[in-house]
């Protein structure tokens, strides 16, 4: 992993920001002649989110304006994660306006996400991310996007920055 952690030693991150497509989803879009009709989301990622949001604020961003209603249904409505529509080219500026980036963890999978990695406190990519994202991430999951990568990233963040999760923990 070539990524550089920008969180100071002993610092606690304040925000966990997720790109959606290619992180929560497989990155595949299902189209008909009428347009985009479906995305494939992982089944286990919600459990990881439930565990990590006790310790850190979470939000999600997507640049997929055509599939945004699908993303909103799963991410915001079903999982309770604040969701924002942010173009890839404006992503870094948008994040800078809202967060102290050195206090943020960012999980992404694409070329434009790799640009963001250089500015955040800690970066994570799924195993099947685009090569430049994997190369620049501080941590790369063993799981692919849409197959538990978010849950694995959440467990990693808990263990690295907060309190490792054990099966004996009584509540999510």
N, C-alpha and C positions, 0 to 999 in steps of 0.2 A: 504494500500500500504506500503510495507516494504522497498521500494527502497530509497536509500540515494542520495539526490541531492549533487553533488560535485561542482556545480557552486557557486562561492563566492556570497554573498549577493550583489545584484545590478549588477552582471556581466552579460554580454550579450554573449550568445552562438554564435560561428562563423560558425559551420558546423552542418547540419542535415543529418544524415546518415540513410538510410533505407535498411533493409534486404528486399528482394523482395517476395520470396515464403512464403505464410502464413501471409503477411503484405499487399502487393498490390493485392495478389491473394487469392483465397479461400484455397490455399494449396493443392488443388486436381490437379492431373495430368491425362490427358486423353491419354490412350495408345491403340494402335492396335498391331498386331503381328509385324508390321514394326517399332514400337517404339513410343515415346512420340509425340503427334500431337497437343496438345492444353493445355492452362492454362486459368482459369477464372479470369479476372481482374475486379475490381470495376469500376463503371461508374462515380462516383463523386470525386474520388481521384485527378484527374487532376486539378479540380478547387481549391482544397486546396493547391496543389503544386504551382499553379500560384500565389496565394495570399502570401504564405510564402517566395517564392524565391525573393521577393522584399527586404526582410530583412536579409536573411541568405542563405549561399551557401548550395546546396543540392547535394547529390550523392546517388547512390544505389549500393548494392553488392548482388551477388548471388553465390551460390556454385553449382548450377545446370548446369553442363557442357553439359548434353544431351539436356536440354531445353533452353540453353542460346540464340539460335537464336530467339526463341519465346519471351523471356524476352527482348532481345535487341530491337526487333521490337516495343514493347509497351513502354518500359521505356525510352530508349535512342532515338529511331527514332521518335516515336509519341509524347512523353511527353518532350523530350529535357533534360532529366536527365542523367548526366554522369553515366555510368554503368561499374562495374568491376567484373570480375570473381574471387572470393576469397573462397578457401576451408574453411569449418567451423573450422578446427583444426588450421589453420594459420590466422584466422580472427583477433584475438587480436594483434598479432605481426604486421600484415599488417596495421592495423589501427594506431598502435603506431608509425610506420615509417612515416606516412603521416600527422598525426594530433596531436594537443595538446588535448588529450582525455578529460581533465577537461573542455575544451571549446566546447565539442561536445554533441549533442543530438543524441541518437541512438534508433531506433525503430526496434524491432525484436519480434519473436514469439516462438522461440525454446529453447531447452536445451543449446545449444552453445551460443545463444544470451544472455541468462541469465548470462553466464560467463562475457560477455562484459559489461553488465549493471553495474557491480561492479567497472568498470574503467572509465566510461564516466561521464560527468557533469550532465546529465539528461537522464533518460531512459523511454521509452514508449512501451507498449505492447497492441495488440488488445484484445478485450474481449474474443476471443476464442483461445488465445495463450496457449501454454503448461503451466500447473500449476506453475512450478518453474519460468517461465518468468513473469507470472502475479504477483506472490508473490514478486519478486525482482524489479519490475518496479516502478518508481516514480509515473507514471500515467498509468492507464489502461482505454482504450476507452470503451464507451458503445457499439459501433458498432463492429461487427465482421470483420475480415480480408476479403477483397474482397467485402465488403458491406459498405464502407464509413469510415473505421477505419483510413486510412491515412488522409482523409479530416478532420475528427474530430481531429486528432492529430495536424494537421497544425493550425486549429483554436485555439486549446488549447495553442500551442506554441506562436502564435501571442498574445493572451490575457495575457499569463504569462510573456513573455519576451520582447515584442515589443509594438504593438498597437492593441487592440481588433478590430476585423473586425465587421463592421456594414453593413447592407444592403444598407445604404445610401452612402457608399464609392463608388466613381465614377468609379474606374477602378480596374481590378484584380491585 
